[in-house]
Amino acid sequence: MTYCSKCGSKIESSNEFCPNCGTKVNQTSNKNRNKEKMEGTFEHVKSVTGKINATEVINIFKNSTLNPVSGGKEFVAKTQKTSAIVIMIMLTCLQGILGIWRVNQIVSSVSTIFTNFYRNLSSLAVLFGESSSSYNMDTSTINSMNTAIDKFKYMNTIPYSKIFFGNCELYLVGLLVLFISIYLGISFFSEVKCTTFMVFKAVLISTLPILFCEIISIIFSYFSLNLGIVFVILGVVISITTLVIISKETFQINANLCVLIISIASVISLIAFLIAFSYHTVDVVKAIVYRYGSLLN
């Protein structure tokens, strides 16, 4: 026995049509099956969502930020697959947001960057014994340049969606290339047997320090670009050091071999990141130029 999807009446298994409204049983069955599939999908999503422990995720962020090594080792040893995937999605989205923030920071200080650039160029000219007059800008030139920059800012030509998804892609490229390189290095050159998921968790949690330092870097870049760059480099050093210690102590790998594998993997990951970054930058610049040109016309 089934029920009509149109009027809800009971239909005997021997009947081809609904006795109340005349709807075919096959049509009714298909609609019922579609409804059952939707209900099954909803229940699956609900069950996965129910497995996410918000408190656990918060503790992971807190412990791994304040204590990168001990928090990272605990993450690798205890975290389940669902929580690890949630952490990966959150860090990916965080990188996308940081990318937008970084672009806004650069745009807001672009006039200062250009002015400082010409001042430094003039200082270098004097240092090498050349006249600095050809490198100096008069007030009218600076004002016209600032006017053009302000016009660019207010025209809202920045493709934020491209920047967000592009930065998410950059994070995933760096993460996956680093993970694959380290896993292959351990598999080929070490006798230690470790699961794929544990290696992935070690790589994933080791990216948290660099994201945290990137936040600090953007904040300090409003005051000093050089200081912002220092914090980015510091984040990279902390992340690589954390990954080396976690991998060595968790997987029981020889220290020298561990440093070698992770160093090579980091270089490969950096190259992949820079390639993806160049393509992403060109794409964003093209979009900005196209939109800026369209608005001018």
Secondary structure by P-SEA (a helix, b strand, c coil): ccccccccccccccccccccccccaaaaaaaaaaaaaaaaaaaaaaaaaaaccaaaaaaaaaaaaaccaaaaaaaaccccaaaaaaaaaaaaaaaaaaaaaaaaaaaaaaaaaaaaaaaaaaaaaaaaccccccccccaaaaaaaaaaaaaaaaacccaaaaaaaaaaaaaaaaaaaaaaaaaaaaaccccccccaaaaaaaaaaaaaaaaaaaaaaaaaccccaaaaaaaaaaaaaaaaaaaaaaaaaaacccaaaaaaaaaaaaaaaaaaaaaaaaaaaaaaaaaaaaaaaaaac
